[in-house]
């Protein structure tokens, strides 16, 4: 799980709470329900800013690895090498409602069919925030050596996706990719809390219950639908800070504000 508190648009977002649990705790608790994973490691940047997150996770008994801040691809490679992982699951720290049942299906798929890469994002049909990727250590090692572009290093899997011959994508019959269940901005947190309340304040609801909720109560998902999927990967630091400023200062960051 890649996670950090030093987010430009929403600092400290992984430690925000839904009910009694922080975002990062919910991710870990849901992942623990997956049947076919051996280790859960939170991979954070190695800097002073992340000390609060690292301390919090260690107190909870969660394994933590601190690595490169900008080269997240290398961070993943170093984690996988340290823990001798043959297959790696990539989860991001802004996806609290990660689907552990779908993850089990993905792991079975990559093991039985000897795929290099399995996901549900190429193209996406699941709500943003249910993103999952599973890939081989062999491909991760190759990517860490051959990926040259900063975008490939920062976003981990672009090289793997482009250079995998055997890959598979899970998809829904109905495209729900415009629904946002990820946490990039404060408005996202409101939507996530709405879902939590609708699920009787349980963090262990199933994907089928979530899809039923989306189909029956679309109004609770409207507040953040104007935010484009993966817009953060296309934004500069300045643009991200301006997005953050909108929530704090009328007009964003007006002259002399």
Secondary structure as UniProt FT lines:
FT   TURN            11..12
FT   HELIX           13..15
FT   STRAND          17..18
FT   TURN            19..20
FT   STRAND          21..22
FT   HELIX           23..31
FT   TURN            32..33
FT   STRAND          41..45
FT   HELIX           48..50
FT   HELIX           51..59
FT   TURN            60..61
FT   STRAND          63..67
FT   HELIX           72..82
FT   TURN            83..84
FT   STRAND          87..90
FT   TURN            93..94
FT   TURN            96..97
FT   HELIX           100..113
FT   STRAND          117..119
FT   TURN            122..123
FT   STRAND          133..136
FT   HELIX           137..146
FT   HELIX           150..154
FT   HELIX           158..162
FT   STRAND          167..169
FT   TURN            177..178
FT   HELIX           186..198
FT   TURN            199..201
FT   HELIX           207..216
FT   HELIX           218..221
FT   TURN            223..226
FT   TURN            229..230
FT   HELIX           231..234
FT   HELIX           237..246
FT   TURN            247..248
FT   TURN            250..251
FT   TURN            255..256
//
